[in-house]
Amino acid sequence: MNGARFRRQHPVGPYIADTACPAVRLIVEVDGATHSTSDELAHDARRTKYLEQQGWTVIRVSNIDVYENMDGVWRTIAARLAPPPRSARDLPTGGED
C-alpha cells in the first residue's frame, strides 16, 4: 500500500501493537468482541493515549470489519497514508494578467 511496510506485533513501550508502519508512525489495532467491556474500553483508551503521546497515529478497527469490510479498512488506512492536501498558498498562482 503506497510502499508502506507494516509489521505485526510491533513493540511500542510497554505495549505490543497489532500492526504498525514505523516509517509513518501508524498503528492499526484490530479489536475483537472482548474490547466491548467497560474495562477493556478503558484499557484501550489508556493504551491509545500512550501511543499517541509517543507520536503514533492509532486506527482502531473491529475484527468484524476485517472479515466483512476489508475494502473499507484498506480505504481508512490508505487515507492516513496519503500525503496531506496542499494548502492554497502552495498552489501555483494564475498566469500573468
Backbone torsions as a table, in degrees:
resi	resn	phi	psi	omega
1	MET	NA	105.1	-179.2
2	ASN	52.6	27.0	179.5
3	GLY	78.5	1.3	-179.7
4	ALA	-71.0	139.5	178.6
5	ARG	-111.8	124.2	-178.9
6	PHE	-105.1	147.1	175.6
7	ARG	-118.6	139.4	175.3
8	ARG	-88.2	147.7	175.7
9	GLN	53.1	56.3	-176.4
10	HIS	-91.3	122.7	-179.9
11	PRO	-73.9	135.3	173.1
12	VAL	-137.5	105.4	-176.9
13	GLY	57.6	-131.2	-178.1
14	PRO	-81.4	1.5	-174.8
15	TYR	-112.9	159.2	173.0
16	ILE	-117.3	113.2	179.0
17	ALA	-75.3	141.6	177.9
18	ASP	-57.2	-52.6	-179.2
19	THR	-145.7	136.8	-179.0
20	ALA	-141.2	148.0	171.7
21	CYS	-115.7	92.6	-175.3
22	PRO	-58.8	-32.4	-176.4
23	ALA	-59.7	-33.2	-180.0
24	VAL	-116.9	8.3	177.7
25	ARG	53.7	52.6	178.8
26	LEU	-116.9	129.8	177.9
27	ILE	-117.1	136.3	173.5
28	VAL	-116.0	116.6	178.3
29	GLU	-103.9	129.6	178.5
30	VAL	-105.3	115.6	-174.8
31	ASP	-101.5	128.4	175.8
32	GLY	-92.4	-170.6	-176.9
33	ALA	-61.2	-29.9	-178.3
34	THR	-67.8	-13.6	-179.0
35	HIS	-85.0	12.0	-179.0
36	SER	-102.7	-5.1	177.5
37	THR	-77.6	156.9	-178.6
38	SER	-62.1	-37.9	178.3
39	ASP	-64.4	-44.5	-180.0
40	GLU	-67.7	-39.2	177.6
41	LEU	-61.8	-40.9	177.9
42	ALA	-65.5	-42.6	177.8
43	HIS	-62.2	-44.6	179.2
44	ASP	-61.5	-39.3	179.6
45	ALA	-64.6	-43.1	177.6
46	ARG	-63.1	-43.4	-179.4
47	ARG	-62.4	-48.2	179.4
48	THR	-60.9	-43.3	179.1
49	LYS	-59.5	-45.9	179.0
50	TYR	-60.1	-48.7	-177.7
51	LEU	-61.4	-41.6	178.5
52	GLU	-66.7	-36.2	176.5
53	GLN	-65.0	-24.0	177.8
54	GLN	-87.0	3.1	176.5
55	GLY	94.5	11.9	179.9
56	TRP	-95.6	148.9	168.1
57	THR	-97.8	132.9	-176.9
58	VAL	-115.3	126.4	172.6
59	ILE	-109.8	128.1	177.1
60	ARG	-110.1	128.7	176.1
61	VAL	-129.6	154.3	178.0
62	SER	-86.6	153.9	177.2
63	ASN	-65.9	-25.1	175.3
64	ILE	-63.2	-42.8	177.1
65	ASP	-62.8	-37.5	178.6
66	VAL	-61.4	-40.8	-178.9
67	TYR	-79.6	-36.1	-171.0
68	GLU	-110.4	-14.3	-175.9
69	ASN	-143.9	49.1	-176.8
70	MET	-61.8	-33.1	177.0
71	ASP	-59.9	-41.6	177.6
72	GLY	-65.2	-39.0	177.2
73	VAL	-62.7	-46.3	179.1
74	TRP	-60.8	-41.4	179.4
75	ARG	-63.1	-40.2	178.5
76	THR	-62.6	-45.4	179.3
77	ILE	-65.3	-45.4	-179.0
78	ALA	-60.5	-37.2	179.1
79	ALA	-63.6	-36.0	178.3
80	ARG	-74.3	-27.4	-179.8
81	LEU	-83.2	-19.8	-177.6
82	ALA	-67.1	144.9	176.9
83	PRO	-64.6	150.7	180.0
84	PRO	-63.5	150.4	179.2
85	PRO	-63.3	148.2	179.0
86	ARG	-71.1	146.0	178.0
87	SER	-81.2	163.9	-178.6
88	ALA	-59.9	-33.9	-178.2
89	ARG	-70.2	-19.2	178.4
90	ASP	-84.5	-13.4	-177.8
91	LEU	-75.2	147.3	178.8
92	PRO	-65.2	148.0	177.7
93	THR	-81.5	165.3	-179.9
94	GLY	-66.5	175.3	179.8
95	GLY	-68.4	179.5	179.9
96	GLU	-75.1	145.3	178.9
97	ASP	-88.2	NA	NA
